[in-house]
Each structure stands twice: as C-alpha cells, then as structure tokens.
C-alpha cells in the first residue's frame, strides 16, 4: 500500500487522505480508492503479474486515444505491479440490473435501456479498438487459437465434467473438442475480443452511459464471442426474447463499422455460445468444487439452464459431445432452476419462456389475468388428491376437474417411481397400456366444445385440473397432453402447471401479421389524406374489420407493418386497443414489399414457434382463419397458402398432394419454378387469396433475399427445399377493397358473408 501511495504522490503532487479497499472479483488483483487531500479520487490497482498489468495499461492508453469509454491510466509503478486509473464510481451494470436478476429475468424498462446502450457500444470497442492496435502486447497471447480453445475445453473436462462422475469416452470427446476448436478459430477474427465482456466489467456514469474495465485478457478474435459472453452470462437470466432483441441491436451497431453477413454471424454466435458455456463451467467447477467459493457454486445451476436451452435448440452440432452434454444436464444435481412465478402486469404479456421447456416454481404458481376483458387464457393443472384440488385464483370457480385414478398407475412399478408423466418411459407405459388414451378422447371432446364457446363469448379464463394419487404420472401426462392439444387446435395461450412437481410452462398465443404499409394508390383520392388501413367500410376502418376477424379466430397478438401515414395508424390503435396485443413494424424509411416486410418484422414474429398468420388489410373474406392456422400447424408445413378456384391470369401450381411447385401467367405463358422444364398443364392451378400461414423456420432463408422482395417469389424460390402447401376452403368468398370501385359493394358483401 505504501508503494501505491508513493505512486499517487508522484503522479498528483498530493497526499492520500484516505484509502478504502474495493470488493474483489474473480482476479488476483486488489483495487483501492485513494482519496486525495483536495477531495479527488483515483483507483489504485495492485497485481501479481507484470505482463497482465502491462497489457491493461497498454490497451487502456490505446483505447483512450481512440476515444473509447475506458478508464485512463494516470501512472504506472517502475516494477510494473501497480498502477493508478481514473475513478468511474461504484455503479456497475451488474449492480444496476440487480432487480431484474432477482425477479428471474423480468427486467424493467430502465434496465433494458441500460442493456441496449451497452450492447450497442460493444461493436465500436471491438472494431475501432482493433485499429492500429499492436496485439503482441495482449496477455497471455495475441489471438484466439486452437491451443487456447482446447485448453479451455479440457479445463471444462477435468474441472467440471469429471467432477460430476459422469462416464464418457475420452477419445470420442477429444475428437469433438478438436472439431469445435477448429470451427471456432475458422470464424472471421480481426476484431478486439474482450474475452470477459460481462455486466460486472461495465461501469455506468450518472447518465447511464457504459464504460468498460478489466479488458486486460483481450486479444484478436471473433466478435461473436463477446456477445455470447455478455448475453449468456449465467446469473443474468436474460429471457430469450430479450436476448434476440439485444442481438438485433448489436448487429445494427456492428453494421456501422463493417459489412455483416447475418447468417454467418448467427452460425458463429451459436458456436461461441457453446464454447463460452463450457468454458465458464470449467471455471465454475475449479473455483466452486475445488476452491469452494460460494459465488461460483451458485453460478452453476443457471449456467446449466443456459446449456440445457442451447441443447434444446440444436446448438451443439457435434453428435458425441451433444450426447455427453445431454446426459450432463439430466443429472439430478442439475435439476432446472426455480424462478419466480410468471405473472402479467398492466395487461401486457411478460411470458418470455420457451413453451416447450419446464420451468419449476416455488410452490403452486399464481396465474393472473388481463385487466378487464381480453383473450382467453386456459390454465391446466396436475395435482395429487392427497394435497387437495388446485385453487382457482381467477375467481371463476375452478372449471373442470378430472380424476385419472381409474387408469393404470405406472407408479406401482419400481422403474417408474422416480419418473413423471413427462418422461419417455412413463409416456410409453401409459400409451402402450391404452387406458389413458381412451380417457383423454372424452376429455378432448368436452374441452374443445368448452374452449370454442368461451372464445365465442369473450371469456378470459378457463381452468382444467387432473388429479391422481401422487400427482406424478397419470395426471401429469394428461395435463400436458391437454395443454398441447388445446394450443395446437385453437392457438390460444395455455399455462400448464404440474403442481406437485413444481413444474410449469407457457404455450404462447397465436400471432398474426397484417400488411398495412402500402400507399393505397388505387384508393386515391381517399389515401391522399389517410392510410389505406383507415379507409372506412360500413362505418369502420378496414383495419378494424381485419382485427375483429382475427380476434374472433382466437388471435390476439398482432404485428402491423406501417409506412404511409404511419402515425395515424398508431394513433388509431392506441385509441382502439380492442383488448389485443398490437406491435408495429416500422417501415417509414421505405416500403419493403410483402417478403421484405416479413423479414423486417421477423424479431417480432420469432416467438410464434408454431407459425403465424399473414393477411392484407384490404381483403375482406369469409375465410375460416382458424382452419387455415390448424392446417398450417399440421405435418411440419413451412407455409400454407389459402387458395381459391377463381379465374385470374396468374396461378400458383400444385401437385396432387397440394404441394407448391410453381407459378404461371396463362396470358403470357410465363412459368416460374425451381423445377426445370415444369409443364403447367400437368399440375393443379389455383389463385392465391392473399392469406397465408408461415413457420418461422423459413426465416433462415431470408439472408438469401434482398431487403425488398415479394413473398410469392420467395415461396417459389424455396418450395423445392421446404414443404409449402395450398389450402382450399369450400365456399370461400373474398373481396379486395384495394380500389375505389369495390368500396361501393363492400357493405353488401359484408352483410352477405355475415349471414352465411
């Protein structure tokens, strides 16, 4: 300490009036706040490695010259073990996000804004920071290489994997590590890789602007690594939706400094996430299992949750490594974390959960409703009769209660006693026996009729409960399958809670997109002063007619793209919320056509895991949107197009199974198809109705497209790679209200289809 005070006097000409040691982190350096006699402060650092200290001081000086937000090094000691830097205060991003972490990842608006600022500032640090940087000063090496990657992977193997006692094949695992190391270093890497970019290493000034510290371990490497390090930080509990938003913000910022191939970026990011998760588990294993440090032990369960999520999304492309990691996350000591119950606030959804994964909760979860009228939410419970029937917190009386005890009980047999109705062996036992399937057939018929009627009457809450002896096998199986059945058939939001197992999950509501950005030139002069979406028909805007039809079809989450008179559309929606969740995809900077509009809105649609409906604001119809959505969710369809037999010049072409194969203009003879030499007369011809259902997996092909493109051209370009089908509905009637001549017949058209 005396040496540090001497350095302070030499640098400032002042005496140290007071010192205070700052809380330590994961490194061996010690930090002190030094108060001068004039009231000013500096931070003093004492390290054990001259090379590491030199790396920090060199990098800090370089970054300051580049105008980047880092502390300035004021002085270095001659022995290289001490230095002084500017004081950035006490508030780290980690501390500022404390509330969101404690709430299980439900971050408020202020916390989310801090995350946006930080991730948006990262590309400048990585790209501008690398310009003119002599990487030979980096510690302990200049660039990420295979040796470095393999070291960290073996650190994971020896300090974490072996400590769990899990059996694995050394040579097969080593081969997987070699492949992963090769693929990591093949990612383009010309940037400054922070390496430990996390919330603890970001300080905030009074205005909430981020400053970066502890970058001494940086080196040349791929930009994706820091994104993985930041967004998959174990204790942060960032919801998937928030992660995706922050990645999009990062990419927009990165594009200011270099060309970006988003497909390659996301592929590289997935590899970096896998590598980073294994790397931190190795560190947690050593510092936790061997050094017995509580913080690192506490970090293991959320890190395992991240790994479990990555594996569920196919994030490990190496078969044997994937097999080992899948066994690892299933070990009893790594049972899923127990976050706080998911609730709603202010009538808005806060469900960022993966609807196909289990989320245990402390005790019976509490589900709350929308304020006032709103979309139907179905809540389904499994329970043990020994502990009583679940309480209905909505105040509606509890709904249906089904007794599963008449069916064959797998809990009587030793192999199943430690399993639940979610586990494959129990599922096979129950389905092979068959009693549970017969039981559920009757439940499905009753539930379908009840759900359909509740939707028609505008009710907001319906509850089903399944009881058995222990609330472990038959009731869990039944509750889970009814939840999947209702969500699949009706597209509404379903909550399922296995009370005695402390497991709950959410199946999100169906979603739709409305094209409302067009200029409406065929409706001039009306559209000289208003957007097409607000042109009145029968005293209501076209938009209201379409929203009402979506709502009647059980769809309450809607994305609307806007361009022409966008403010007017947003104002109308704000004044007429219709008890729906409405999001806007802003195309004010330029119209993107139908395909480009979906691509631009993709961040708002990725959560629609089963798919989403797409329609035009100027099409009125008697189409059964629920039937179209149900067809779209069947059989792995990538897209399902509503078609009709009306006469036109341009037709879509389908084979006998109604799979799309091409397009033709019968007036000109033009044919478009990915199949060379396609003969139109051999295929079925139908007209596209302008309404379709898309699975988000098609988003991976959007990188092949420009910003502006037609969705039909897109479908034609991928129909040989993905199953895209046509959907016919008997008696389908449509009216395109895109021109003034049809406005005069719109009222009678609506009356006719309403009376059908």
C-alpha positions in Angstrom: 0.0 0.0 0.0 2.8 2.4 0.8 4.2 1.9 -2.7 0.8 2.7 -4.1 0.6 5.9 -2.0 4.0 6.9 -3.2 2.9 6.4 -6.8 -0.1 8.7 -6.1 2.1 11.4 -4.7 4.4 11.3 -7.7 1.6 11.4 -10.1 -0.6 14.1 -8.5 1.6 16.0 -6.1 -1.0 15.4 -3.4 -1.1 13.3 -0.3 -3.5 10.4 0.2 -6.0 11.4 2.8 -7.9 8.1 2.9 -7.9 4.7 1.3 -10.7 2.1 1.0 -10.4 -1.4 -0.4 -12.9 -2.2 -3.1 -14.7 -5.5 -3.2 -12.7 -8.2 -5.1 -13.9 -10.0 -8.1 -12.5 -13.2 -9.8 -9.0 -12.0 -10.4 -5.9 -11.8 -8.1 -5.6 -8.0 -8.4 -6.6 -5.8 -5.5 -8.3 -2.4 -6.0 -8.3 0.6 -3.7 -10.0 4.0 -3.9 -7.4 6.7 -3.0 -8.9 10.0 -1.7 -6.6 13.0 -2.2 -6.4 15.9 0.1 -8.2 18.0 -2.5 -11.2 15.7 -2.4 -10.5 14.0 -5.7 -10.2 10.2 -6.1 -8.3 7.7 -8.2 -8.4 3.9 -8.3 -5.2 2.1 -7.4 -4.5 -1.5 -8.6 -2.0 -3.9 -7.2 -1.5 -7.0 -9.3 0.8 -10.1 -9.2 1.6 -10.3 -12.9 3.7 -7.6 -14.6 2.6 -8.9 -18.0 -1.1 -8.7 -17.2 -0.7 -5.2 -15.8 1.3 -4.1 -18.8 -1.4 -5.4 -21.1 -4.1 -3.4 -19.3 -2.1 -0.2 -19.3 -1.1 -0.5 -23.0 -4.7 -1.3 -24.0 -6.2 1.5 -21.9 -3.8 4.1 -23.4 -4.7 2.8 -26.9 -8.4 2.9 -26.3 -8.3 6.4 -24.8 -6.5 7.7 -27.9 -9.3 6.1 -29.9 -11.9 8.0 -27.9 -13.4 4.8 -26.4 -15.2 4.8 -23.0 -12.5 3.3 -20.7 -10.6 4.5 -17.6 -7.5 6.4 -18.2 -4.2 5.1 -16.7 -2.6 8.0 -14.8 0.6 6.4 -13.7 2.4 3.0 -13.6 5.0 1.9 -11.0 8.5 1.0 -12.1 8.1 -2.6 -11.0 5.0 -3.0 -13.2 2.9 -4.3 -10.3 0.9 -1.1 -9.6 -1.0 1.5 -11.5 -3.4 4.3 -11.0 -6.5 4.9 -13.1 -9.4 7.3 -13.2 -12.3 6.6 -10.8 -15.5 5.6 -12.6 -17.6 5.4 -9.5 -19.3 2.5 -7.8 -22.2 1.6 -10.0 -21.6 -1.3 -12.3 -24.1 -2.6 -14.9 -24.3 -5.8 -12.8 -25.5 -3.8 -9.8 -27.9 -1.7 -11.9 -29.6 -4.9 -13.1 -30.0 -6.4 -9.6 -33.7 -6.0 -9.6 -34.2 -7.9 -12.9 -32.0 -10.7 -11.8 -33.8 -11.1 -8.6 -37.1 -11.1 -10.5 -35.9 -14.1 -12.5 -35.1 -12.2 -15.6 -38.0 -9.8 -15.7 -36.1 -6.6 -16.4 -37.9 -3.2 -16.2 -37.7 -0.5 -18.9 -34.7 1.3 -17.3 -32.7 -2.0 -17.0 -33.5 -2.9 -20.6 -32.4 0.5 -21.8 -29.0 0.1 -20.0 -28.6 -3.3 -21.7 -29.4 -1.8 -25.1 -26.8 1.0 -24.6 -24.2 -1.4 -23.5 -24.6 -3.9 -26.4 -24.8 -1.0 -28.9 -21.5 0.3 -27.6 -19.7 -3.0 -27.9 -19.0 -3.0 -31.7 -17.3 0.4 -31.5 -15.0 -1.0 -28.9 -14.3 -4.2 -30.8 -13.8 -2.7 -34.3 -12.4 0.8 -33.6 -10.4 -0.6 -30.7 -8.6 -3.1 -33.1 -7.5 -0.3 -35.5 -3.8 0.3 -35.0 -3.6 -2.0 -32.0 -0.4 -3.9 -31.6 -1.8 -7.3 -30.5 1.6 -8.5 -29.3 1.0 -6.5 -26.1 -2.0 -8.7 -25.3 -1.8 -11.1 -22.4 -1.3 -14.0 -22.4 -1.4 -14.2 -26.2 -2.1 -12.1 -29.2 -5.0 -14.0 -30.7 -7.5 -16.8 -30.0 -6.1 -20.1 -31.5 -6.9 -23.8 -31.4 -4.5 -24.3 -28.5 -6.3 -21.7 -26.4 -9.7 -23.2 -27.2 -8.6 -26.7 -26.5 -7.1 -25.6 -23.2 -10.5 -24.2 -22.1 -12.3 -27.3 -23.3 -10.0 -29.6 -21.3 -10.4 -27.3 -18.4 -14.1 -28.0 -18.6 -13.4 -31.7 -18.9 -11.1 -32.0 -15.9 -12.5 -29.4 -13.6 -16.2 -29.8 -14.2 -17.2 -32.9 -16.2 -15.1 -35.4 -14.3 -16.1 -33.9 -11.0 -19.7 -34.8 -11.7 -18.8 -38.5 -12.0 -20.5 -38.8 -15.5 -19.0 -41.6 -17.6 -17.8 -40.7 -21.1 -15.4 -41.9 -23.8 -12.2 -39.9 -23.6 -11.2 -40.3 -27.3 -14.6 -39.6 -28.7 -14.9 -36.5 -26.6 -11.4 -35.3 -27.6 -12.4 -35.7 -31.2 -15.4 -33.5 -30.7 -13.3 -30.9 -28.9 -10.9 -30.9 -31.9 -13.8 -30.2 -34.3 -15.2 -27.4 -32.1 -11.7 -25.8 -31.7 -11.2 -25.9 -35.5 -14.6 -24.4 -36.2 -14.2 -21.6 -33.5 -10.9 -20.4 -35.0 -12.3 -20.5 -38.5 -14.8 -17.8 -37.6 -13.5 -14.5 -39.2 -11.5 -12.8 -36.4 -10.0 -9.4 -36.9 -11.6 -7.5 -34.0 -10.5 -6.9 -30.4 -12.1 -9.7 -28.4 -12.8 -8.5 -24.9 -13.0 -12.2 -23.7 -14.6 -11.4 -20.4 -17.3 -9.0 -21.5 -19.9 -9.2 -18.7 -22.1 -6.9 -16.6 -19.5 -6.8 -13.8 -17.0 -5.2 -16.2 -19.2 -2.4 -17.3 -19.4 0.8 -15.2 -22.1 3.4 -15.5 -21.8 7.1 -15.3 -24.6 9.4 -13.8 -26.4 9.4 -17.2 -26.2 5.6 -17.5 -23.6 5.6 -20.2 -21.3 2.5 -20.2 -17.6 2.5 -19.5 -15.5 -0.7 -20.0 -13.0 -2.1 -17.5 -11.0 -5.3 -16.9 -10.1 -5.8 -20.6 -6.6 -7.0 -19.9 -7.4 -10.5 -21.1 -8.5 -9.3 -24.5 -6.9 -10.4 -27.8 -7.7 -10.7 -31.5 -10.8 -12.9 -32.0 -14.3 -13.2 -33.4 -16.9 -10.5 -32.4 -19.4 -13.2 -31.6 -17.5 -14.4 -28.6 -18.2 -11.2 -26.6 -21.9 -11.3 -27.5 -22.0 -14.8 -26.2 -20.1 -13.9 -23.0 -22.5 -11.0 -22.3 -25.9 -12.4 -23.2 -25.4 -15.9 -21.8 -23.9 -14.7 -18.5 -25.2 -17.4 -16.1 -26.7 -15.3 -13.4 -28.4 -12.8 -15.7 -31.4 -15.0 -16.6 -31.9 -13.0 -19.8 -35.2 -14.2 -21.4 -34.9 -15.5 -25.0 -36.9 -12.6 -26.4 -34.7 -10.0 -24.8 -31.6 -11.8 -26.0 -32.9 -11.7 -29.6 -33.7 -8.0 -29.3 -30.2 -7.3 -28.0 -28.6 -9.3 -30.7 -30.5 -7.3 -33.3 -29.4 -4.1 -31.7 -25.8 -5.3 -31.7 -26.0 -6.2 -35.4 -27.4 -2.8 -36.3 -24.5 -1.2 -34.5 -21.9 -3.5 -36.0 -23.1 -2.7 -39.5 -21.9 0.9 -38.9 -18.3 -0.4 -38.9 -18.2 -3.4 -41.3 -20.2 -5.5 -43.7 -22.2 -8.2 -41.9 -23.5 -11.5 -43.2 -26.2 -12.1 -40.7 -26.4 -15.8 -41.4 -22.7 -16.4 -40.9 -22.8 -14.2 -37.8 -25.6 -16.2 -36.2 -23.9 -19.5 -37.1 -20.6 -18.3 -35.5 -22.6 -17.0 -32.5 -24.1 -20.4 -31.8 -20.6 -22.0 -31.8 -19.3 -19.2 -29.5 -22.2 -19.7 -27.1 -21.4 -23.4 -26.9 -17.7 -22.7 -26.3 -18.4 -20.0 -23.7 -20.8 -22.1 -21.7 -18.3 -25.0 -21.5 -15.5 -22.5 -20.7 -17.4 -20.9 -17.8 -18.5 -24.3 -16.4 -14.8 -25.2 -16.3 -14.1 -22.1 -14.3 -17.1 -22.6 -12.0 -16.0 -26.1 -11.4 -12.5 -25.2 -10.4 -13.4 -22.1 -8.3 -16.5 -23.8 -6.9 -15.8 -27.5 -6.5 -12.1 -27.2 -5.7 -11.7 -23.8 -4.1 -15.3 -24.0 -2.5 -16.1 -20.4 -3.4 -19.9 -19.9 -2.9 -20.4 -17.4 -5.8 -19.1 -19.9 -8.3 -21.1 -22.8 -6.9 -24.3 -20.6 -7.1 -23.5 -19.8 -10.7 -23.5 -23.5 -11.8 -27.3 -24.0 -11.9 -28.1 -21.0 -14.1 -25.2 -21.9 -16.4 -26.7 -25.4 -16.7 -30.0 -23.9 -17.6 -28.3 -22.0 -20.4 -26.7 -25.2 -21.6 -30.0 -27.1 -21.4 -31.7 -24.4 -23.5 -28.9 -24.4 -26.1 -29.1 -28.2 -26.5 -32.9 -28.0 -26.9 -32.4 -25.6 -29.8 -29.9 -27.9 -31.5 -27.0 -25.7 -30.6 -24.4 -28.5 -30.4 -23.6 -29.8 -33.9 -21.1 -32.5 -32.7 -23.0 -35.7 -32.1 -20.9 -37.3 -29.3 -20.4 -34.0 -27.5 -24.1 -33.4 -27.7 -24.8 -36.9 -26.3 -22.5 -36.2 -23.3 -23.9 -32.8 -22.6 -27.5 -34.1 -22.8 -26.6 -36.6 -20.1 -24.9 -34.0 -18.1 -27.9 -31.6 -17.9 -30.1 -34.5 -16.8 -28.0 -35.3 -13.8 -30.2 -34.9 -10.6 -27.8 -32.2 -9.1 -28.5 -30.0 -12.1 -32.3 -30.0 -12.0 -33.8 -26.9 -13.5 -33.7 -23.6 -11.5 -36.8 -22.4 -9.7 -37.6 -18.9 -11.0 -40.3 -16.7 -9.6 -43.8 -17.4 -10.9 -44.5 -15.8 -14.3 -47.1 -13.0 -13.9 -48.7 -10.3 -16.0 -48.6 -6.6 -15.4 -50.6 -3.8 -16.8 -52.4 -6.1 -19.2 -49.3 -6.9 -21.1 -47.6 -10.3 -21.6 -44.4 -11.0 -19.8 -44.0 -14.6 -20.9 -40.5 -14.9 -22.4 -40.5 -18.6 -21.5 -39.8 -21.4 -24.0 -43.2 -23.0 -24.2 -41.7 -26.4 -24.7 -39.4 -26.5 -21.6 -40.3 -27.0 -18.0 -39.9 -24.1 -15.5 -40.2 -25.3 -11.9 -41.5 -22.8 -9.4 -41.5 -22.4 -5.7 -44.9 -23.8 -4.6 -48.0 -23.6 -6.6 -47.7 -20.8 -9.2 -50.1 -18.0 -9.3 -51.6 -17.0 -12.7 -53.2 -13.6 -13.0 -55.5 -12.4 -15.8 -55.7 -9.4 -18.1 -57.3 -6.4 -16.6 -60.8 -6.2 -18.0 -61.9 -8.2 -21.0 -59.3 -9.9 -23.1 -58.2 -13.1 -24.8 -59.0 -16.4 -23.3 -56.2 -17.9 -21.3 -56.5 -21.6 -20.4 -54.8 -22.9 -17.2 -54.3 -26.6 -16.7 -53.1 -28.2 -13.5 -52.0 -31.7 -12.5 -52.2 -32.5 -8.7 -52.4 -35.1 -6.0 -55.7 -35.6 -4.3 -53.9 -36.0 -1.1 -53.0 -32.3 -1.2 -56.3 -31.0 -2.4 -57.7 -29.6 -5.6 -55.8 -26.5 -7.0 -57.3 -23.2 -6.2 -58.7 -21.1 -9.0 -57.2 -17.6 -8.4 -59.3 -16.1 -11.2 -62.4 -16.4 -9.0 -64.3 -18.3 -11.7 -64.9 -21.4 -9.6 -62.3 -23.8 -10.8 -63.6 -25.2 -14.1 -63.3 -28.9 -14.8 -61.6 -31.4 -12.5 -60.8 -34.9 -14.0 -60.0 -37.9 -11.9 -57.2 -40.1 -13.5 -57.2 -42.7 -10.8 -59.3 -45.2 -12.9 -56.4 -45.7 -15.3 -53.4 -48.0 -14.9 -50.8 -46.5 -12.5 -47.2 -46.7 -13.5 -46.2 -45.6 -10.0 -46.8 -49.1 -8.8 -43.7 -50.3 -10.6 -40.2 -49.7 -9.5 -38.7 -48.5 -12.8 -41.2 -45.6 -12.9 -41.3 -44.5 -9.3 -38.7 -41.7 -9.7 -40.0 -40.6 -13.1 -43.0 -38.4 -14.0 -45.6 -38.3 -16.8 -43.2 -36.1 -18.8 -40.6 -38.8 -19.0 -40.4 -41.0 -22.1 -40.6 -44.4 -20.3 -43.8 -43.3 -18.4 -45.3 -42.0 -21.6 -44.6 -45.3 -23.4 -46.1 -47.3 -20.5 -49.3 -45.2 -20.5 -49.8 -45.2 -24.2 -48.9 -48.9 -24.7 -51.5 -49.7 -22.0 -54.0 -47.5 -23.8 -56.4 -46.7 -20.9 -55.2 -43.1 -20.7 -55.8 -42.5 -24.4 -59.4 -43.6 -24.2 -59.8 -41.4 -21.1 -58.4 -38.4 -22.9 -60.6 -38.9 -26.0 -63.6 -37.9 -24.0 -61.7 -35.1 -22.3 -60.7 -33.6 -25.6 -64.3 -33.6 -26.9 -65.6 -31.8 -23.8 -62.7 -29.4 -23.7 -62.9 -28.5 -27.4 -66.6 -27.6 -27.1 -66.0 -25.6 -23.9 -63.0 -23.7 -25.3 -64.8 -22.9 -28.5 -67.8 -21.5 -26.6 -65.6 -19.5 -24.2 -63.9 -17.8 -27.2 -67.2 -17.0 -28.8 -68.5 -15.4 -25.6 -65.3 -13.4 -25.0 -64.4 -15.0 -21.7 -60.9 -14.6 -20.4 -60.2 -17.6 -18.1 -60.8 -21.3 -18.2 -59.3 -23.9 -15.9 -58.8 -27.7 -16.2 -57.3 -29.9 -13.4 -56.2 -33.5 -13.5 -55.8 -35.4 -10.2 -54.3 -38.8 -9.4 -52.8 -40.4 -6.3 -49.4 -38.7 -6.2 -49.7 -36.0 -8.9 -46.7 -37.5 -10.6 -47.6 -39.8 -13.5 -51.1 -40.1 -14.9 -52.3 -36.5 -14.0 -49.0 -35.0 -15.3 -49.3 -36.9 -18.6 -53.0 -35.9 -19.0 -52.5 -32.2 -18.2 -49.5 -31.9 -20.5 -51.3 -33.5 -23.4 -54.5 -31.5 -23.0 -52.3 -28.3 -22.9 -50.6 -29.3 -26.2 -53.9 -30.3 -27.8 -55.7 -27.0 -27.0 -52.8 -24.9 -28.0 -52.4 -26.8 -31.2 -56.0 -26.7 -32.1 -57.0 -23.2 -31.1 -53.8 -21.2 -31.0 -54.7 -19.6 -27.7 -52.3 -19.1 -24.7 -52.2 -22.1 -22.4 -50.5 -22.3 -19.0 -49.7 -25.8 -17.7 -48.7 -26.3 -14.0 -47.7 -29.7 -12.6 -48.2 -28.6 -9.0 -46.6 -31.4 -7.1 -43.6 -31.5 -9.3 -43.1 -27.7 -9.1 -43.0 -27.5 -12.9 -44.9 -25.0 -15.2 -44.6 -23.8 -18.7 -46.5 -21.5 -21.1 -47.7 -22.1 -24.6 -47.9 -18.6 -26.1 -51.0 -17.3 -28.0 -51.3 -17.4 -31.8 -49.9 -14.4 -33.7 -50.7 -12.7 -37.0 -49.2 -10.0 -39.2 -51.3 -7.5 -41.1 -49.8 -5.8 -44.2 -50.9 -2.1 -43.8 -47.8 -0.2 -45.0 -48.9 0.3 -48.7 -49.5 3.6 -50.3 -53.1 2.7 -51.4 -52.7 4.4 -54.8 -55.8 2.6 -56.2 -57.8 4.3 -53.4 -56.9 7.8 -54.3 -58.0 10.5 -53.5 -59.0 8.9 -50.1 -55.4 7.9 -49.4 -54.1 11.4 -50.1 -55.2 12.2 -46.5 -55.3 8.9 -44.7 -53.7 5.4 -44.9 -55.5 2.6 -46.7 -55.9 0.8 -43.3 -58.2 3.5 -42.0 -60.4 3.8 -45.1 -64.0 3.3 -43.7 -66.2 0.4 -44.8 -69.7 0.2 -43.1 -68.6 3.0 -40.7 -65.4 1.1 -39.5 -61.8 1.3 -40.8 -60.6 -1.7 -42.8 -58.1 -2.3 -40.1 -60.9 -2.8 -37.5 -62.6 -5.3 -39.7 -59.4 -7.4 -40.1 -58.6 -7.1 -36.3 -62.1 -8.2 -35.4 -61.9 -11.2 -37.6 -58.5 -12.2 -36.1 -59.9 -11.8 -32.7 -62.9 -14.0 -33.5 -60.5 -16.6 -34.7 -58.6 -16.6 -31.3 -55.7 -14.5 -32.4 -54.9 -11.6 -30.0 -51.2 -10.9 -30.7 -50.9 -8.9 -34.0 -48.0 -7.3 -35.8 -48.9 -4.4 -38.2 -46.3 -3.0 -40.6 -46.7 0.7 -41.2 -45.3 3.3 -43.7 -47.9 5.6 -45.4 -49.4 7.8 -42.6 -47.9 5.5 -40.0 -48.6 7.9 -37.2 -52.3 7.9 -38.0 -52.5 4.1 -37.8 -50.5 4.0 -34.5 -52.8 6.7 -33.0 -55.9 4.8 -34.0 -54.7 1.6 -32.4 -53.7 3.4 -29.2 -57.3 4.8 -29.1 -58.9 1.5 -30.0 -56.8 -1.3 -28.4 -59.6 -3.9 -28.8 -58.1 -5.9 -25.9 -55.4 -7.1 -28.2 -51.6 -7.0 -28.0 -50.6 -5.0 -31.1 -47.0 -4.4 -32.2 -45.7 -2.2 -35.0 -43.1 -3.0 -37.6 -41.8 0.4 -38.8 -41.2 0.8 -42.5 -41.1 4.6 -42.5 -37.7 4.5 -44.1 -39.0 2.7 -47.2 -41.6 0.2 -48.3 -40.2 -3.4 -48.3 -42.8 -5.3 -50.3 -44.5 -8.4 -48.8 -41.5 -10.6 -48.3 -39.3 -7.7 -47.1 -42.0 -6.6 -44.7 -42.0 -10.1 -43.0 -38.2 -10.1 -42.9 -38.1 -6.7 -41.3 -40.7 -7.8 -38.7 -39.0 -11.2 -38.0 -37.8 -10.1 -34.5 -41.5 -9.6 -33.5 -42.5 -13.0 -35.0 -39.8 -15.4 -34.0 -41.7 -16.3 -30.7 -44.6 -17.7 -32.7 -43.0 -21.1 -32.6 -45.8 -23.0 -34.4 -46.2 -20.3 -37.0 -48.2 -17.1 -37.6 -50.9 -15.9 -39.9 -50.4 -13.2 -42.6 -53.1 -11.2 -44.2 -53.7 -7.9 -46.1 -55.6 -5.1 -44.5 -57.6 -4.5 -47.7 -59.0 -8.1 -48.1 -62.4 -8.9 -46.7 -63.4 -12.6 -46.6 -65.4 -15.4 -45.0 -62.2 -17.4 -44.7 -62.0 -19.8 -41.8 -58.7 -18.5 -40.3 -58.8 -21.0 -37.5 -58.9 -23.9 -40.0 -56.1 -22.3 -42.1 -54.0 -21.9 -38.9 -54.7 -25.5 -37.9 -53.7 -26.7 -41.4 -50.6 -24.6 -41.1 -49.5 -26.3 -37.9 -50.0 -29.8 -39.3 -47.4 -32.1 -40.7 -44.4 -29.8 -40.5 -45.6 -27.4 -43.2 -43.2 -24.5 -43.8 -46.0 -22.4 -45.2 -49.7 -22.9 -46.0 -51.3 -20.7 -48.6 -55.1 -20.0 -48.8 -56.1 -20.5 -52.4 -59.3 -20.5 -54.5 -60.6 -21.6 -57.8 -61.5 -18.1 -59.0 -60.5 -17.1 -62.6 -57.4 -15.0 -63.0 -54.4 -14.7 -65.3 -51.8 -15.7 -62.6 -52.0 -19.0 -60.9 -50.0 -21.0 -58.3 -49.2 -24.5 -59.4 -49.6 -27.5 -57.0 -49.0 -31.3 -57.3 -51.7 -33.8 -56.4 -50.8 -33.5 -52.7 -51.3 -29.7 -53.0 -47.6 -29.0 -52.6 -46.4 -25.8 -54.3 -44.3 -26.4 -57.4 -44.5 -23.2 -59.4 -46.4 -20.2 -60.8 -47.7 -19.4 -64.3 -49.3 -16.4 -66.1 -51.7 -18.0 -68.5 -51.9 -14.8 -70.6 -48.2 -14.6 -71.4 -47.2 -18.3 -70.9 -44.6 -17.3 -68.3 -43.6 -20.0 -65.8 -41.6 -19.8 -62.6 -40.5 -22.8 -60.8 -37.3 -24.2 -59.1 -38.0 -27.4 -61.1 -36.5 -27.1 -64.6 -38.9 -27.8 -67.5 -42.1 -27.8 -65.4 -45.2 -28.2 -67.6 -48.1 -26.2 -66.1 -50.9 -28.3 -67.6 -49.8 -31.3 -65.6 -50.5 -29.5 -62.3 -53.4 -28.0 -60.4 -53.9 -24.3 -60.8 -55.3 -22.1 -58.0 -55.4 -18.4 -57.3 -53.7 -17.1 -54.2 -56.1 -15.5 -51.8 -53.5 -13.2 -50.1 -53.8 -15.0 -46.7 -51.2 -17.5 -45.6 -49.6 -19.2 -42.6 -45.8 -19.3 -42.2 -43.5 -21.2 -39.9 -40.6 -19.1 -38.6 -38.1 -21.7 -39.7 -38.3 -20.1 -43.1 -36.5 -17.0 -41.7 -33.2 -18.8 -42.2 -33.6 -18.4 -45.9 -34.2 -14.7 -45.7 -30.5 -14.0 -45.8 -30.6 -15.1 -49.5 -33.1 -12.3 -50.2 -32.6 -8.5 -50.6 -34.3 -6.1 -48.2 -37.2 -5.7 -50.7 -38.8 -8.8 -52.2 -42.1 -10.5 -52.9 -43.2 -13.2 -50.6 -44.6 -15.3 -53.5 -41.2 -15.1 -55.3 -39.7 -16.2 -52.0 -42.0 -19.2 -51.7 -41.2 -20.2 -55.3 -37.5 -20.0 -54.6 -37.7 -22.4 -51.6 -40.6 -24.7 -52.4 -38.2 -27.4 -53.6 -36.4 -27.3 -50.2 -39.3 -26.7 -47.8 -42.9 -28.1 -47.9 -45.2 -25.3 -48.9 -48.9 -26.3 -49.4 -52.1 -24.9 -50.7 -55.3 -24.9 -48.6 -58.7 -24.9 -50.2 -61.9 -23.9 -48.3 -65.3 -24.7 -49.8 -67.5 -21.6 -50.4 -64.6 -19.2 -49.9 -65.5 -15.6 -50.8 -63.1 -12.7 -50.9 -63.3 -9.0 -51.8 -60.2 -7.0 -52.5 -61.1 -3.5 -51.2 -57.9 -2.0 -52.7 -59.6 0.2 -55.2 -62.5 2.7 -55.1 -64.8 0.6 -57.3 -65.1 -2.1 -54.7 -65.9 0.2 -51.8 -69.4 0.6 -53.1 -70.1 -3.2 -52.9 -68.2 -3.8 -49.7 -71.1 -3.1 -47.4 -73.4 -5.7 -49.2 -70.5 -8.1 -49.3 -70.0 -7.9 -45.5 -73.8 -8.4 -45.0 -73.8 -11.5 -47.2 -70.9 -13.3 -45.6 -72.2 -12.4 -42.1 -75.5 -14.0 -42.9 -73.9 -17.2 -44.1 
